């Protein structure tokens, strides 16, 4: 059986699409193209959204390179001559979109596979070729297939999927997910604000203290793509998961914030193994793992740590410091990215199908930010912040599994300045304060109170 792998994201298009010398030339827009070029571009990128158009000179001839992306993250690059003729097109396609002739050629050559990546190349002469990467449980496969179905290159690499090590920022959390997957009830995501601000120890009461049931996947600079990749490709491996909690910094939806982040997850043989639940994931693990397990030692950031009641100091207590903070909050540059909003909504839908609830909240910013032109030091303008909150409220009305609380409320919240390590990160005491608040939200939601339960906990 062939399975198209739709969640794969290519974040560095040059690594996948090598195109006849077209590089970073003059950037132009679709209306600026000659009529013949515009007609070809519109025909060839149907179903894709243009990301950039570069005007280049190739051997003194003008060519246009068009980068585009589909709604499900597939990439394409099209090169068009000045007279409108197609010079070359590389397009990532899904497994189900392979012509029957090509699919049958794959099956006869290597049997049933799971497609990892398929690039279809169309040359100026109209010839079509396919570069295919695919997997079986015991091998990784690379095929180059001509349009008539003949295989011109084949490489089958045997692989022991049970011994593969993941390399990247997910490796620590992945190890814990493998060990705790059957008892995991809550998964937490976010950037550094979620990493420092959410302490898994303070969820779910006594049972979680004995047997960790909450895992914090947050990572510094995390983009929406990283979160989406883990939710779609890894969380299905946790059969008892009930909640996903997402500390949604507004910047992840900002068109000017470039970090998508999926490439830190969707890479290498370990990922190709994990997404199918092969290797170590097939081992049965029915016994609950206690917090005292030696393998959990030193993993407080991911599974939680105990915090005493010592209160910190407020870095913005002095007027000079407050004035400097207000200066940082005086200038913004923010534009909601529709593609990221759509990606976020698709993530809600994926979780809804699995009967998993998603609780999204705005991470608190130091109260010195209240009333300033920007809601945070990422440049989120007050107007953009309101627009984002309205989007989240709309999702809450649309999806029964989606819950949203504007904890930050543009700096007008109940968390004191002494609970902050800096402008936008909580200290350890603050992480306990926030997590206990989030736990109360979860309890309110589980009892059917929704926003009514949340409003009593925030200004």
C-alpha positions in Angstrom: 0.0 0.0 0.0 1.3 3.5 -0.9 0.9 6.2 1.7 1.5 9.9 0.8 3.4 11.7 3.5 1.7 15.0 3.5 3.1 16.5 6.7 6.7 16.7 5.4 7.9 20.2 5.1 10.9 21.4 3.1 12.1 24.5 4.7 15.2 25.1 2.7 14.0 24.9 -0.9 17.5 25.1 -2.4 18.4 21.8 -0.7 15.6 20.1 -2.7 15.1 22.0 -5.9 18.3 22.7 -8.0 17.3 24.8 -10.9 19.4 25.8 -13.9 21.4 28.6 -12.3 18.6 30.8 -11.0 19.6 32.5 -7.8 18.8 35.6 -5.9 18.2 38.2 -8.6 15.8 41.2 -8.7 12.6 40.5 -6.9 9.4 41.2 -8.9 5.7 40.7 -8.4 3.2 38.7 -10.6 1.6 41.8 -12.1 5.0 43.1 -13.2 5.6 40.0 -15.4 5.2 40.1 -19.1 1.8 38.8 -20.1 3.2 35.5 -21.6 5.2 34.8 -18.5 2.4 35.6 -16.2 0.1 33.2 -18.1 2.6 30.4 -17.8 3.2 31.1 -14.1 -0.5 31.1 -13.3 -0.9 27.8 -15.2 2.0 26.0 -13.6 1.6 27.0 -10.0 -2.1 26.4 -9.8 -2.9 25.2 -6.3 0.3 26.9 -4.9 0.9 30.3 -3.4 3.7 32.4 -4.8 6.4 33.1 -2.2 8.9 35.0 -4.4 9.7 35.7 -8.1 13.3 36.4 -9.1 14.3 38.0 -12.4 17.6 36.7 -13.5 19.8 36.7 -16.6 20.9 33.3 -17.9 23.5 33.6 -20.7 22.3 37.1 -21.4 18.7 35.9 -21.5 16.0 37.0 -19.0 14.4 34.2 -17.0 12.0 34.2 -14.1 12.3 31.9 -11.1 9.1 31.4 -9.1 9.1 29.8 -5.7 5.7 28.7 -4.4 4.2 26.6 -1.7 1.0 24.6 -1.4 -1.4 24.8 1.6 0.0 21.5 2.9 3.6 22.7 2.8 4.8 21.2 -0.5 7.3 23.3 -2.4 7.7 24.1 -6.1 10.2 26.1 -8.2 9.4 27.1 -11.8 11.7 28.7 -14.3 10.1 30.6 -17.2 11.8 32.3 -20.2 10.9 35.8 -21.2 8.7 34.6 -24.0 6.6 32.5 -21.6 8.1 29.1 -22.4 8.6 26.8 -19.5 12.3 26.0 -19.0 12.1 23.8 -15.9 9.8 23.0 -13.0 10.5 21.0 -9.9 7.5 20.3 -7.7 7.1 18.2 -4.6 4.0 15.9 -5.0 2.1 13.5 -2.8 2.3 9.8 -3.1 -1.3 9.5 -4.2 -0.6 12.0 -7.0 1.9 9.6 -8.7 0.7 8.4 -12.1 -0.3 4.8 -12.0 2.5 3.8 -14.3 5.2 5.3 -11.9 3.5 3.8 -8.8 3.5 0.4 -10.4 7.1 0.7 -11.4 8.0 1.5 -7.7 5.9 -1.5 -6.5 7.5 -3.9 -8.9 11.0 -2.7 -8.1 10.9 -2.4 -4.3 7.5 -3.6 -3.1 5.2 -1.7 -0.8 6.7 1.5 0.5 5.9 4.6 2.5 6.8 7.7 0.5 9.0 10.2 2.2 9.6 12.7 -0.5 8.7 12.9 -4.2 10.1 15.6 -6.6 8.6 15.7 -10.1 10.8 17.5 -12.6 9.5 18.8 -16.0 12.2 20.0 -18.5 11.8 22.6 -21.2 11.3 19.7 -23.7 8.3 18.5 -21.7 10.1 15.4 -20.4 9.1 14.3 -16.9 11.3 12.6 -14.3 10.7 11.6 -10.7 13.1 11.6 -7.8 11.6 9.4 -5.0 12.7 8.8 -1.4 10.8 6.0 0.3 10.9 3.7 3.3 10.1 0.1 4.3 10.5 -1.1 7.8 14.0 -2.4 7.1 15.3 -0.1 4.4 15.6 3.4 3.0 15.2 3.7 -0.8 16.1 6.3 -3.4 14.8 6.0 -7.0 15.1 8.0 -10.1 12.3 7.2 -12.6 11.8 8.4 -16.1 8.4 9.4 -17.3 7.9 6.1 -19.1 8.3 4.2 -15.8 11.9 3.0 -16.4 14.1 3.2 -13.4 17.4 4.9 -14.2 18.9 4.9 -10.7 18.1 2.7 -7.6 19.7 2.7 -4.2 18.3 0.5 -1.3 20.1 0.9 2.0 19.3 -1.6 4.7 18.7 0.0 8.1 18.3 -1.2 11.7 15.5 1.1 12.9 15.7 -0.1 16.5 19.2 1.4 17.0 18.8 4.8 15.3 19.6 7.9 17.5 17.8 11.1 16.9 20.1 14.2 16.4 18.7 17.6 17.1 16.9 19.7 19.7 14.1 17.1 20.0 16.4 14.3 21.1 16.0 14.9 24.9 12.2 15.1 24.8 12.0 12.2 22.3 13.8 9.9 24.7 11.3 10.8 27.4 8.4 10.4 25.1 9.6 6.9 24.3 9.8 6.0 28.0 6.6 7.8 29.2 4.3 7.6 26.2 1.8 5.3 27.7 1.3 7.4 30.8 1.5 10.8 29.1 -1.7 12.9 29.6 -0.5 16.5 28.8 2.0 17.8 26.2 3.3 21.4 26.5 4.6 23.4 23.6 6.1 26.9 23.2 9.3 28.9 22.7 11.5 30.0 25.6 8.5 31.5 27.3 6.9 28.1 27.4 10.2 26.5 28.3 10.8 28.7 31.3 7.2 29.5 32.2 5.5 26.1 32.4 6.6 23.7 35.1 5.1 20.2 34.4 5.4 19.3 38.1 2.4 21.5 39.1 -0.2 19.8 36.9 -2.6 17.0 37.7 -2.0 16.6 41.4 -0.5 13.7 43.4 -0.5 11.1 40.6 1.7 13.3 38.4 4.1 13.7 41.3 4.5 9.9 41.5 4.3 9.1 37.8 5.2 11.9 35.4 2.3 12.5 33.1 3.2 15.9 31.6 6.0 16.5 29.2 7.3 20.0 28.1 8.4 20.0 24.5 9.1 23.8 24.5 12.4 25.0 23.0 14.1 28.4 22.6 13.0 30.1 19.4 10.4 27.4 18.6 8.4 28.2 15.5 4.9 27.0 14.7 6.3 24.4 12.3 8.2 22.6 15.0 5.1 22.3 17.2 3.0 21.2 14.3 5.5 18.5 13.3 5.7 17.1 16.8 1.9 17.1 17.2 1.2 15.5 13.9 4.1 13.0 13.8 5.0 12.2 17.4 1.9 12.6 19.6 0.0 9.8 17.9 2.6 7.6 19.6 1.2 8.6 23.0 -2.1 6.7 23.1 -3.5 8.2 26.4 -2.8 11.9 25.6 -5.7 14.2 26.6 -4.4 17.7 26.4 -2.0 19.8 24.4 -1.1 23.1 26.0 0.5 25.7 23.7 2.2 28.9 25.0 1.5 30.8 21.8 3.9 33.8 21.5 2.3 36.2 19.0 5.6 36.2 17.0 5.0 32.7 15.7 2.2 34.2 13.5 4.2 37.3 12.4 5.1 37.3 8.7 8.4 39.0 9.7 9.4 36.2 12.1 11.2 33.8 9.8 11.6 30.7 12.1 9.2 28.0 11.0 11.1 25.3 12.8 9.9 22.0 11.3 13.4 21.3 9.9 14.7 20.7 13.4 12.2 17.8 13.7 11.6 16.4 10.3 15.1 15.3 9.5 17.1 12.1 9.2 16.5 8.4 9.5 15.3 8.6 13.1 12.4 10.9 12.1 11.6 8.7 9.1 11.4 5.8 11.6 9.5 7.6 14.3 6.7 8.9 12.0 5.8 5.3 11.2 6.1 4.0 14.8 8.9 1.6 13.8 11.9 0.5 15.8 11.9 1.3 19.5 8.2 2.4 19.3 7.1 -1.2 18.7 8.4 -2.4 22.0 5.7 -2.9 24.6 5.9 -0.8 27.7 2.8 -1.2 29.9 4.3 -0.5 33.4 4.1 3.1 34.6 7.5 4.8 35.1 7.9 6.5 38.5 9.5 9.9 38.9 12.3 8.1 40.9 13.4 6.2 37.8 17.2 6.8 37.3 16.5 7.6 33.6 14.5 10.7 34.7 17.3 12.2 36.8 18.2 15.7 35.7 15.2 16.0 33.4 13.4 18.6 35.5 12.9 21.0 32.6 10.9 18.4 30.6 9.0 16.7 33.5 9.0 19.4 36.2 11.0 20.4 39.3 10.1 21.6 42.8 10.0 25.3 43.5 10.3 26.9 46.9 8.3 30.0 47.9 11.2 32.5 47.7 10.0 35.6 45.7 12.4 37.2 43.2 13.1 40.9 42.6 11.5 43.1 40.0 14.0 44.2 37.4 11.8 47.1 36.4 11.0 48.5 39.8 13.3 51.5 39.2 11.9 54.3 37.0 15.1 54.3 34.8 14.6 50.6 34.0 10.9 51.1 33.4 11.7 53.9 31.0 14.2 51.7 29.1 11.5 49.0 28.9 8.9 51.4 27.5 11.4 52.5 24.8 11.8 48.9 23.7 8.0 48.6 23.6 7.5 51.8 21.5 8.3 50.4 18.0 6.6 47.4 16.3 6.5 45.6 13.0 3.8 42.9 12.8 1.6 41.4 10.1 -0.4 38.3 10.7 0.7 35.5 8.2 -2.4 33.9 6.8 -0.5 30.7 6.0 0.6 30.3 9.6 -3.0 30.9 10.8 -4.2 28.2 8.4 -1.4 25.9 9.6 -2.5 26.5 13.2 -6.1 25.8 12.3 -5.2 22.5 10.6 -3.4 21.5 13.8 -6.6 22.1 15.7 -8.4 19.8 13.3 -5.8 17.1 13.5 -6.2 17.0 17.3 -9.9 17.2 17.1 -10.0 14.0 15.0 -8.0 12.3 17.8 -10.3 13.6 20.5 -7.4 15.6 22.0 -8.1 19.0 23.5 -5.9 22.0 22.7 -5.5 24.8 25.2 -3.7 27.9 23.9 -2.7 30.9 26.0 -0.7 34.1 25.5 2.4 33.9 27.7 2.6 36.7 30.2 4.8 39.7 29.6 6.1 41.9 32.5 3.3 44.3 33.6 5.5 47.2 32.6 4.2 46.5 29.0 0.7 47.5 30.0 -0.6 50.4 27.9 2.4 50.5 25.6 2.3 50.7 21.8 3.6 47.1 21.6 2.4 44.2 23.6 5.9 42.6 23.8 9.5 43.2 22.9 9.1 41.2 19.7 7.4 44.2 18.1 3.8 42.9 18.3 1.7 46.1 18.0 -1.3 46.5 20.2 -3.6 46.4 17.1 -2.0 43.2 15.8 -2.3 41.6 19.3 -6.0 42.4 19.3 -6.4 40.9 15.8 -4.7 37.7 16.9 -6.8 37.4 20.0 -9.9 37.8 17.8 -8.7 34.9 15.6 -8.2 32.7 18.6 -11.7 33.6 19.9 -13.1 32.7 16.5 -11.4 29.3 16.6 -12.8 28.7 20.1 -16.3 29.1 18.8 -15.6 26.9 15.7 -13.9 23.9 17.4 -15.2 22.1 20.4 -11.7 20.8 21.4 -10.1 24.3 21.3 -9.7 26.5 24.4 -8.1 30.0 24.5 -7.2 32.3 27.4 -5.6 35.6 26.9 -3.4 35.3 30.0 -1.1 38.2 29.1 -4.0 40.6 28.2 -1.4 43.1 26.9 0.4 43.2 30.3 -2.8 43.6 32.4 -2.6 40.3 34.3 -2.3 39.2 37.9 1.3 38.0 37.8 3.6 40.4 39.7 6.8 41.8 38.4 8.7 39.9 41.0 7.8 36.7 39.2 9.7 37.7 36.0 13.3 36.9 35.2 13.3 39.6 32.5 10.8 41.4 30.2 9.2 38.2 28.7 10.4 35.3 30.8 9.1 34.1 34.2 11.5 33.1 36.9 11.1 29.7 38.8 8.5 31.2 41.2 6.7 32.7 38.3 6.6 29.4 36.5 4.9 27.8 39.5 2.4 30.7 39.6 1.6 30.4 36.0 1.4 26.6 35.9 -1.0 26.4 38.9 -3.1 28.9 37.0 -3.0 26.8 33.9 -3.9 23.7 35.9 -7.0 25.6 37.3 -8.0 26.4 33.7 -7.7 22.7 32.7 -9.8 21.7 35.7 -12.4 24.4 34.8 -12.5 23.3 31.1 -12.8 19.6 32.1 -15.8 20.5 34.2 -17.4 22.2 31.3 -16.9 25.8 32.4 -14.8 27.0 29.4 -14.2 30.7 29.5 -16.4 31.3 32.5 -13.9 29.3 34.5 -11.0 31.2 33.1 -12.3 34.7 33.6 -12.2 34.3 37.4 -8.4 33.7 37.2 -7.3 36.7 35.0 -8.0 40.4 35.0 
